């Protein structure tokens, strides 16, 4: 599945809810279903800077694909990072770097998140794209 196909799938899932209370519950459920991050990656090196909550992100290159795993100590944030992991994990570094993330705007996340959470979400995306750039450079060497 492409990055855009996954984003479209998430948009469709959010359309099932009539109000933001239901959407928040769905985000929390997504966080609960997130594959647990190995404790060895819950270190300062893996914390995303710019997030009010603690968010750990690990990325590794498996073949030509980037695999992301993540966790957070905040339930809403854990759901947000789970969506980003779902969108980006399993794609090539270049696909990640060149992607246009539109699902967050389409489901209304920017308007319904506190400014600090919105900034944190931007930091998560930035860190994932940074990993994509780093792995892309590694592949070209």
DRENLO-376757 format. One line per field, with one value per residue: z, y, x of N, C-alpha, C in turn; residue in one letter; chain. Coordinates in nm, 2 decimals, decimal comma. Last residue first. Layout:
BEGIN
nzz = Z_...
nyy = Y_...
nxx = X_...
cazz = Z_...
cayy = Y_...
caxx = X_...
czz = Z_...
cyy = Y_...
cxx = X_...
type = A_...
mol = A_...
! end
This chain:
BEGIN
nzz = -0,08_-0,09_0,16_0,32_0,22_0,32_0,59_0,62_0,52_0,71_0,95_0,87_0,87_1,15_1,24_1,13_1,26_1,52_1,49_1,44_1,70_1,85_1,75_1,84_2,12_2,15_2,06_2,07_1,79_1,59_1,37_1,29_1,23_1,02_0,82_0,65_0,80_0,81_0,54_0,40_0,34_0,07_0,04_0,02_0,24_0,18_-0,06_0,02_0,20_0,14_0,40_0,65_0,80_0,74_0,85_1,10_1,22_1,23_1,41_1,64_1,71_1,80_2,02_2,18_2,23_2,40_2,62_2,68_2,64_2,35_2,08_1,78_1,49_1,14_0,88_0,55_0,30_0,17_0,45_0,69_0,90_1,17_1,43_1,71_1,93_2,20_2,37_2,64_2,55_2,39_2,15_2,09_2,01_2,08_2,20_2,16_2,35_2,59_2,53_2,46_2,34_2,52_2,51_2,21_2,20_2,10_1,84_1,93_2,05_2,18_1,97_1,88_2,10_2,07_1,83_1,92_2,10_1,91_1,77_1,96_1,99_1,75_1,57_1,40_1,22_0,98_0,90_0,99_0,78_0,56_0,65_0,64_0,36_0,28_0,39_0,23_-0,02_0,02_0,05_-0,08_0,00
nyy = 0,60_0,58_0,49_0,72_0,90_0,76_0,78_1,06_1,10_0,95_1,09_1,32_1,23_1,19_1,45_1,58_1,44_1,53_1,80_1,81_1,72_1,94_2,13_2,02_2,03_2,31_2,38_2,09_2,00_2,07_2,16_1,95_1,74_1,70_1,52_1,68_1,72_1,46_1,38_1,47_1,48_1,38_1,25_1,24_1,09_0,84_0,76_0,75_0,52_0,32_0,19_0,09_0,36_0,58_0,52_0,41_0,62_0,80_0,66_0,66_0,92_0,95_0,77_0,90_1,13_1,03_0,93_0,97_0,86_0,66_0,50_0,32_0,22_0,19_0,09_0,15_-0,06_-0,22_-0,39_-0,19_0,06_0,19_0,41_0,50_0,75_0,85_1,13_1,29_1,60_1,81_1,80_1,88_1,58_1,25_1,02_0,87_0,94_0,88_0,58_0,33_0,11_-0,10_-0,17_-0,16_-0,05_-0,24_-0,13_0,01_0,00_0,24_0,42_0,36_0,46_0,73_0,77_0,71_0,92_1,13_1,07_1,11_1,38_1,50_1,31_1,10_0,88_0,79_0,95_0,80_0,62_0,79_0,87_0,62_0,58_0,79_0,70_0,47_0,59_0,74_0,53_0,22_-0,12
nxx = 2,55_2,29_2,21_2,26_2,07_1,84_1,87_1,84_1,58_1,44_1,50_1,35_1,10_1,07_1,10_0,87_0,67_0,72_0,68_0,41_0,33_0,40_0,23_-0,01_0,03_0,03_-0,23_-0,45_-0,64_-0,82_-0,70_-0,53_-0,72_-0,89_-0,85_-0,69_-0,46_-0,37_-0,33_-0,11_0,22_0,38_0,71_0,98_1,07_0,94_1,06_1,33_1,32_1,03_0,82_0,77_0,60_0,41_0,16_0,21_0,34_0,13_-0,04_0,11_0,12_-0,14_-0,15_0,03_-0,11_-0,31_-0,15_0,19_0,44_0,48_0,67_0,76_0,93_0,96_1,17_1,23_1,37_1,56_1,65_1,56_1,67_1,48_1,40_1,21_1,11_0,91_0,80_0,66_0,50_0,58_0,83_1,08_1,25_1,18_1,42_1,64_1,83_1,71_1,52_1,39_1,51_1,49_1,22_1,05_0,72_0,44_0,23_-0,08_-0,32_-0,34_-0,36_-0,61_-0,76_-0,71_-0,85_-1,11_-1,15_-1,15_-1,38_-1,58_-1,54_-1,60_-1,85_-1,91_-1,69_-1,61_-1,40_-1,18_-1,16_-1,08_-0,83_-0,70_-0,70_-0,54_-0,30_-0,26_-0,23_0,00_0,19_0,06_0,08
cazz = -0,06_-0,21_0,04_0,34_0,20_0,17_0,53_0,66_0,46_0,57_0,93_0,89_0,74_1,06_1,28_1,09_1,11_1,49_1,53_1,34_1,58_1,87_1,73_1,70_2,05_2,19_1,99_2,13_1,88_1,72_1,43_1,32_1,35_1,11_0,93_0,60_0,77_0,93_0,62_0,40_0,44_0,12_0,06_-0,09_0,22_0,31_-0,05_-0,07_0,25_0,12_0,28_0,54_0,82_0,69_0,72_1,00_1,20_1,15_1,27_1,58_1,65_1,69_1,90_2,14_2,15_2,27_2,54_2,67_2,78_2,42_2,20_1,86_1,61_1,25_0,98_0,68_0,37_0,13_0,31_0,66_0,76_1,12_1,29_1,66_1,79_2,16_2,25_2,59_2,61_2,53_2,20_2,05_2,06_1,98_2,23_2,08_2,20_2,55_2,58_2,54_2,26_2,49_2,62_2,29_2,16_2,20_1,88_1,88_1,96_2,26_2,06_1,79_2,07_2,19_1,84_1,81_2,15_2,02_1,70_1,90_2,11_1,79_1,65_1,38_1,35_1,05_0,85_1,07_0,91_0,56_0,64_0,77_0,45_0,24_0,43_0,38_0,00_0,00_0,16_-0,09_0,00
cayy = 0,59_0,64_0,41_0,60_0,93_0,78_0,65_1,00_1,17_0,92_0,95_1,33_1,27_1,08_1,35_1,62_1,43_1,39_1,76_1,86_1,64_1,81_2,15_2,04_1,90_2,23_2,43_2,21_1,97_2,01_2,25_2,08_1,73_1,81_1,48_1,63_1,84_1,53_1,32_1,55_1,43_1,50_1,24_1,31_1,22_0,91_0,78_0,85_0,66_0,36_0,26_-0,01_0,24_0,58_0,58_0,33_0,49_0,83_0,69_0,53_0,87_1,03_0,75_0,76_1,14_1,09_0,84_1,04_0,85_0,79_0,50_0,44_0,18_0,27_0,04_0,20_0,00_-0,08_-0,39_-0,33_0,02_0,11_0,37_0,43_0,70_0,78_1,04_1,21_1,47_1,84_1,74_1,96_1,71_1,35_1,12_0,84_0,95_1,02_0,65_0,43_0,24_-0,05_-0,08_-0,23_-0,02_-0,19_-0,24_0,03_-0,11_0,12_0,42_0,34_0,31_0,66_0,80_0,63_0,78_1,13_1,07_0,98_1,29_1,49_1,42_1,22_0,94_0,71_0,99_0,92_0,57_0,72_0,97_0,68_0,48_0,79_0,83_0,46_0,49_0,81_0,63_0,34_0,00
caxx = 2,70_2,35_2,19_2,33_2,21_1,86_1,88_1,97_1,69_1,43_1,54_1,50_1,15_1,06_1,20_1,01_0,68_0,73_0,82_0,50_0,30_0,46_0,37_0,01_0,02_0,15_-0,11_-0,39_-0,53_-0,87_-0,79_-0,47_-0,63_-0,91_-0,94_-0,82_-0,55_-0,39_-0,44_-0,23_0,12_0,30_0,57_0,91_1,11_0,91_0,91_1,29_1,36_1,17_0,84_0,76_0,67_0,55_0,17_0,13_0,41_0,24_-0,09_0,08_0,25_-0,10_-0,24_0,06_0,01_-0,35_-0,24_0,06_0,38_0,47_0,59_0,74_0,86_0,95_1,07_1,24_1,26_1,55_1,66_1,55_1,66_1,59_1,39_1,32_1,10_1,03_0,78_0,78_0,50_0,55_0,71_0,97_1,26_1,16_1,31_1,53_1,87_1,72_1,64_1,33_1,50_1,62_1,27_1,15_0,86_0,52_0,32_0,06_-0,29_-0,34_-0,24_-0,50_-0,76_-0,66_-0,70_-1,05_-1,15_-1,04_-1,25_-1,55_-1,53_-1,46_-1,80_-1,98_-1,73_-1,71_-1,53_-1,23_-1,18_-1,21_-0,93_-0,72_-0,77_-0,68_-0,36_-0,27_-0,34_-0,12_0,17_0,14_0,00
czz = -0,08_-0,20_-0,08_0,22_0,22_0,14_0,38_0,59_0,49_0,49_0,79_0,88_0,75_0,92_1,19_1,12_1,07_1,34_1,50_1,37_1,46_1,75_1,75_1,67_1,90_2,13_2,02_2,06_1,95_1,82_1,57_1,40_1,39_1,24_1,04_0,72_0,73_0,91_0,75_0,49_0,44_0,22_0,11_-0,07_0,13_0,29_0,07_-0,07_0,15_0,17_0,26_0,40_0,70_0,70_0,66_0,86_1,09_1,12_1,18_1,43_1,59_1,62_1,78_2,02_2,10_2,18_2,41_2,58_2,79_2,55_2,26_1,99_1,70_1,37_1,10_0,77_0,51_0,19_0,26_0,51_0,74_0,97_1,25_1,51_1,76_2,02_2,21_2,48_2,57_2,61_2,35_2,09_2,01_2,05_2,12_2,11_2,11_2,40_2,53_2,62_2,34_2,41_2,59_2,39_2,26_2,15_1,98_1,93_1,90_2,18_2,14_1,87_1,98_2,17_1,96_1,82_2,05_2,07_1,80_1,83_2,06_1,92_1,69_1,46_1,32_1,17_0,91_1,02_1,00_0,70_0,64_0,76_0,59_0,33_0,40_0,43_0,15_0,02_0,14_0,03_0,00
cyy = 0,45_0,63_0,45_0,50_0,80_0,81_0,66_0,86_1,10_0,97_0,91_1,19_1,28_1,11_1,23_1,52_1,46_1,36_1,61_1,81_1,68_1,72_2,02_2,06_1,91_2,09_2,34_2,25_2,10_1,97_2,20_2,17_1,87_1,81_1,58_1,58_1,79_1,65_1,40_1,50_1,53_1,45_1,37_1,31_1,30_1,06_0,86_0,87_0,77_0,50_0,29_0,06_0,15_0,45_0,56_0,39_0,41_0,70_0,72_0,55_0,73_0,97_0,82_0,73_1,00_1,09_0,90_0,96_0,92_0,76_0,64_0,41_0,30_0,20_0,13_0,15_0,04_-0,01_-0,25_-0,35_-0,13_0,07_0,29_0,40_0,63_0,73_0,99_1,12_1,40_1,70_1,77_1,91_1,79_1,49_1,22_0,93_0,93_1,04_0,80_0,51_0,35_0,08_-0,03_-0,13_-0,09_-0,16_-0,18_-0,08_-0,10_0,00_0,29_0,33_0,28_0,51_0,73_0,65_0,69_0,98_1,06_0,97_1,15_1,40_1,40_1,34_1,07_0,78_0,91_0,97_0,69_0,67_0,90_0,79_0,55_0,69_0,83_0,59_0,48_0,72_0,70_0,43_0,12
cxx = 2,75_2,50_2,26_2,32_2,29_2,00_1,90_1,98_1,83_1,55_1,54_1,56_1,30_1,12_1,19_1,11_0,82_0,75_0,83_0,64_0,39_0,45_0,45_0,16_0,05_0,15_0,02_-0,27_-0,49_-0,77_-0,84_-0,57_-0,58_-0,83_-0,96_-0,91_-0,69_-0,48_-0,47_-0,34_0,00_0,20_0,51_0,76_1,03_0,95_0,87_1,14_1,31_1,20_0,99_0,78_0,66_0,63_0,31_0,15_0,34_0,33_0,03_0,03_0,21_0,03_-0,19_-0,02_0,05_-0,23_-0,28_-0,03_0,24_0,41_0,58_0,66_0,86_0,88_1,08_1,13_1,29_1,43_1,66_1,54_1,66_1,56_1,51_1,30_1,23_1,01_0,91_0,73_0,63_0,56_0,69_0,84_1,14_1,16_1,31_1,41_1,75_1,75_1,63_1,44_1,43_1,62_1,41_1,21_0,95_0,67_0,42_0,15_-0,15_-0,30_-0,23_-0,37_-0,64_-0,66_-0,64_-0,89_-1,08_-1,04_-1,13_-1,42_-1,50_-1,44_-1,66_-1,92_-1,80_-1,76_-1,64_-1,36_-1,24_-1,25_-1,07_-0,83_-0,80_-0,76_-0,51_-0,34_-0,37_-0,24_0,04_0,11_0,09
type = X_X_X_X_X_X_X_X_X_X_X_X_X_X_X_X_X_X_X_X_X_X_X_X_X_X_X_X_X_X_X_X_X_X_X_X_X_X_X_X_X_X_X_X_X_X_X_X_X_X_X_X_X_X_X_X_X_X_X_X_X_X_X_X_X_X_X_X_X_X_X_X_X_X_X_X_X_X_X_X_X_X_X_X_X_X_X_X_X_X_X_X_X_X_X_X_X_X_X_X_X_X_X_X_X_X_X_X_X_X_X_X_X_X_X_X_X_X_X_X_X_X_X_X_X_X_X_X_X_X_X_X_X_X_X_X_X_X_X_X_X
mol = A_A_A_A_A_A_A_A_A_A_A_A_A_A_A_A_A_A_A_A_A_A_A_A_A_A_A_A_A_A_A_A_A_A_A_A_A_A_A_A_A_A_A_A_A_A_A_A_A_A_A_A_A_A_A_A_A_A_A_A_A_A_A_A_A_A_A_A_A_A_A_A_A_A_A_A_A_A_A_A_A_A_A_A_A_A_A_A_A_A_A_A_A_A_A_A_A_A_A_A_A_A_A_A_A_A_A_A_A_A_A_A_A_A_A_A_A_A_A_A_A_A_A_A_A_A_A_A_A_A_A_A_A_A_A_A_A_A_A_A_A
! end
